[in-house]
Amino acid sequence: MNRRNLKNAIATLLLLTAGVVLIHIYWRDIVPIMGESLKILSETKIRYFILAFLVYLLSVYLFAIRWQKVLSCLGYNLKPTDLVPVIFGGIFANNLTPASRAGGEPLRIFWVNKRFGISFTNAFVSILFERLVEAIPITILLIYVLYSFPSLEIRFLPMKNSLTLSSTYLLLSVFLITGVLIWVFREKLSPFLRRIYENWRQLHNSFISVLLLSSGVWVLDIIRLKLIALSLNLPLPLHFIATVSILYLLLGSLPITPGGLGIVEGGLIPVLLYLGLSLASASSFVFLERFISFGLSSAIGFVYLFHYGGFKIWKNTKLH
């Protein structure tokens, strides 16, 4: 086990230990909340839940179309249905890896190389191009969330009056932090950006379609979350749903636990409480969302990996 895996294992163990301790301490308070959550879940409107799952499948198919568009510009003639198993396999790997996309992207690269003969370089460039273009709708969504998010009241103990932090200052803070991070990691980012620049003549033909498909995926993500809220009779407005969507991405990207387990839930529930939901309602909402995006997606990915021999490919990615 290398140092990085050891650190991830220790962090996961510490989080699990902290979780067990907290559950033991607050068990008497947790039991009534669990009972209320089970009652809410028992009254779930199944039709909305099924629609939410179908919307998730549609978003994965849009991912496949998007990737197919990029690969076609690089000279590979594939169908989106050829790439769906690869994407689901990557989702399964991401859900079992203590960092979002740390395991899934290498698996995708090795899988399409072995199955379709796509070179490692082109596979890497295609995925990198996807992510860079996807950053555009993510940034727009983030701006919308910060602009729509209610002002935060920060109360200091020695002071009676609270300090209100408006969305404008939040927006400026995010851009400032992003600029600092880009400046700090500019040397590490430059080789990747150089590869995109070298292949831009081929890739630019797919830019519009990739941008539209990426935007469509995020629209579907918001629709899916709205359907989950409807299945639980939760009146969540659009900007609340958008907040949950972008926060899910940020929390899931933290390289701490496999698939962001505990991190995503621990981050989303307090935000939903701040937005006005009860603890039982917030927990039920997060449970259904994770059941689709983590549970069902992992099950589908497992089936695809088992059927196509992807586990052997995944093992090879860890040896490189």
TAMOZI-V725201 format. One record per residue. N is the residue number from 1. SS is DSSP state (a for helix, b for strand, c for the rest). PSI is psi as a letter, one per 30 degrees, with the letter a starting at -180 (999 if undefined). D_CENTER is the distance of its C-alpha to the mean C-alpha in Angstrom with 1 decimal. Layout:
{{N;SS;PSI;D_CENTER} {N;SS;PSI;D_CENTER}}
This chain:
{{1;c;k;26.6} {2;c;l;25.9} {3;a;e;25.5} {4;a;e;21.7} {5;a;e;21.2} {6;a;e;23.8} {7;a;e;22.1} {8;a;e;18.8} {9;a;e;21.0} {10;a;e;23.0} {11;a;e;20.1} {12;a;e;18.8} {13;a;e;22.4} {14;a;e;23.0} {15;a;e;20.1} {16;a;e;21.3} {17;a;e;24.8} {18;a;e;24.1} {19;a;e;22.4} {20;a;e;25.5} {21;a;e;27.8} {22;a;e;26.3} {23;a;e;26.5} {24;a;e;30.1} {25;a;e;31.1} {26;c;g;29.7} {27;a;e;30.3} {28;a;e;32.8} {29;a;f;30.5} {30;a;e;27.6} {31;a;e;29.7} {32;a;e;30.5} {33;a;e;27.0} {34;a;e;25.9} {35;a;e;28.9} {36;a;e;27.9} {37;a;e;24.3} {38;a;e;25.8} {39;a;e;28.1} {40;a;e;25.4} {41;a;e;23.5} {42;a;f;26.9} {43;c;g;27.3} {44;c;k;24.1} {45;c;j;24.9} {46;a;e;24.1} {47;a;e;24.3} {48;a;e;21.4} {49;a;e;19.3} {50;a;e;20.3} {51;a;e;19.6} {52;a;e;16.0} {53;a;e;15.7} {54;a;e;17.5} {55;a;e;15.4} {56;a;e;12.3} {57;a;e;14.7} {58;a;e;15.8} {59;a;e;12.5} {60;a;e;12.4} {61;a;e;16.0} {62;a;e;15.4} {63;a;e;13.2} {64;a;e;16.3} {65;a;e;18.7} {66;a;e;17.0} {67;a;e;17.3} {68;a;e;20.8} {69;a;e;21.9} {70;a;e;21.2} {71;a;e;22.9} {72;a;e;25.8} {73;a;f;26.5} {74;c;g;26.8} {75;c;g;29.4} {76;c;k;27.6} {77;c;j;28.4} {78;c;l;25.8} {79;c;l;24.7} {80;a;e;21.2} {81;a;f;22.0} {82;a;f;22.7} {83;a;f;19.1} {84;a;e;17.4} {85;a;e;18.3} {86;a;e;17.1} {87;a;e;13.6} {88;a;e;13.5} {89;a;e;15.1} {90;a;e;12.5} {91;a;e;9.8} {92;a;e;12.5} {93;a;e;13.1} {94;a;e;9.6} {95;a;f;9.9} {96;c;g;13.3} {97;c;k;12.9} {98;c;h;12.8} {99;c;k;10.5} {100;c;k;7.2} {101;c;g;8.9} {102;c;f;12.2} {103;c;e;13.6} {104;a;e;12.2} {105;a;e;13.4} {106;a;e;16.8} {107;a;e;17.2} {108;a;e;16.6} {109;a;e;19.2} {110;a;e;21.7} {111;a;e;21.3} {112;a;f;22.2} {113;a;e;24.9} {114;a;e;26.5} {115;a;e;26.3} {116;a;f;26.8} {117;c;g;28.4} {118;c;k;26.0} {119;c;l;26.7} {120;a;e;24.3} {121;a;e;24.7} {122;a;e;24.0} {123;a;e;20.9} {124;a;e;19.6} {125;a;e;20.7} {126;a;e;19.2} {127;a;e;15.6} {128;a;e;16.2} {129;a;e;17.6} {130;a;e;14.7} {131;a;e;12.4} {132;a;e;15.3} {133;a;e;16.0} {134;a;f;12.4} {135;a;f;12.9} {136;a;e;15.7} {137;a;e;14.1} {138;a;e;11.4} {139;a;e;14.5} {140;a;e;16.5} {141;a;e;14.0} {142;a;e;14.0} {143;a;e;17.8} {144;a;e;18.1} {145;a;e;16.3} {146;a;e;18.5} {147;a;e;21.5} {148;a;f;21.2} {149;c;k;20.2} {150;c;l;23.4} {151;c;k;25.3} {152;b;k;24.7} {153;b;j;27.9} {154;b;j;28.3} {155;c;k;31.4} {156;c;k;33.3} {157;c;e;35.6} {158;c;f;38.8} {159;c;k;38.3} {160;c;e;38.9} {161;c;k;37.2} {162;c;l;33.5} {163;b;k;31.8} {164;b;k;29.7} {165;b;j;26.8} {166;c;l;26.4} {167;a;f;23.4} {168;a;e;25.3} {169;a;e;25.4} {170;a;e;21.7} {171;a;e;21.1} {172;a;e;23.6} {173;a;e;22.3} {174;a;e;18.8} {175;a;e;20.6} {176;a;e;22.9} {177;a;e;20.4} {178;a;e;18.6} {179;a;e;22.1} {180;a;e;23.1} {181;a;e;20.1} {182;a;e;20.9} {183;a;e;24.5} {184;a;e;24.1} {185;c;g;22.0} {186;a;e;24.0} {187;a;e;25.9} {188;a;f;22.9} {189;a;f;21.3} {190;a;e;24.6} {191;a;e;25.0} {192;a;e;21.7} {193;a;e;22.7} {194;a;e;26.2} {195;a;e;25.0} {196;a;e;23.5} {197;a;e;26.7} {198;a;f;28.8} {199;c;g;27.2} {200;a;e;26.9} {201;a;e;30.0} {202;a;e;28.4} {203;a;f;24.8} {204;a;f;25.9} {205;a;f;27.0} {206;a;g;23.5} {207;a;e;22.1} {208;a;e;22.7} {209;a;e;21.5} {210;a;e;18.2} {211;a;e;17.8} {212;a;e;18.7} {213;a;e;16.5} {214;a;e;13.4} {215;a;e;14.6} {216;a;e;15.2} {217;a;e;11.7} {218;a;e;10.7} {219;a;e;14.0} {220;a;e;13.3} {221;a;e;10.1} {222;a;e;12.5} {223;a;e;15.2} {224;a;e;13.4} {225;a;e;12.9} {226;a;e;16.5} {227;a;e;17.8} {228;a;e;16.5} {229;a;e;18.3} {230;a;e;21.3} {231;a;f;21.5} {232;c;g;22.1} {233;c;h;24.3} {234;c;k;22.2} {235;c;i;23.3} {236;c;k;20.1} {237;c;l;20.8} {238;a;e;18.6} {239;a;f;17.9} {240;a;e;16.8} {241;a;e;14.3} {242;a;e;13.1} {243;a;e;12.9} {244;a;e;10.8} {245;a;e;8.3} {246;a;e;8.3} {247;a;e;8.7} {248;a;e;5.7} {249;a;e;3.9} {250;a;e;7.2} {251;a;e;7.7} {252;a;f;5.2} {253;c;f;6.8} {254;c;k;10.1} {255;c;i;12.1} {256;c;e;13.9} {257;c;l;13.3} {258;a;k;12.3} {259;a;g;8.8} {260;a;g;8.9} {261;c;k;11.8} {262;c;e;13.9} {263;a;e;11.9} {264;a;e;9.4} {265;a;e;12.5} {266;a;f;14.8} {267;a;e;13.0} {268;a;e;12.5} {269;a;e;15.9} {270;a;e;18.0} {271;a;e;16.5} {272;a;e;17.4} {273;a;e;20.7} {274;a;e;21.3} {275;c;f;20.8} {276;c;f;23.5} {277;c;l;22.3} {278;c;l;24.1} {279;a;e;22.7} {280;a;e;23.2} {281;a;e;21.6} {282;a;e;18.5} {283;a;e;18.3} {284;a;e;18.9} {285;a;e;16.2} {286;a;e;13.5} {287;a;e;15.2} {288;a;e;15.2} {289;a;e;11.6} {290;a;f;10.7} {291;a;e;13.7} {292;a;e;12.4} {293;a;f;8.7} {294;a;e;9.9} {295;a;d;13.7} {296;a;e;14.7} {297;a;e;12.3} {298;a;e;13.5} {299;a;e;17.0} {300;a;e;16.9} {301;a;e;15.7} {302;a;e;18.4} {303;a;e;21.0} {304;a;e;20.3} {305;a;e;20.4} {306;a;e;23.6} {307;a;e;25.2} {308;a;g;24.8} {309;c;g;25.4} {310;a;f;22.0} {311;a;e;22.4} {312;a;e;25.2} {313;a;e;23.3} {314;a;e;20.4} {315;a;e;23.3} {316;a;e;24.7} {317;a;e;21.6} {318;a;f;22.1} {319;a;f;25.7} {320;c;999;25.1}}
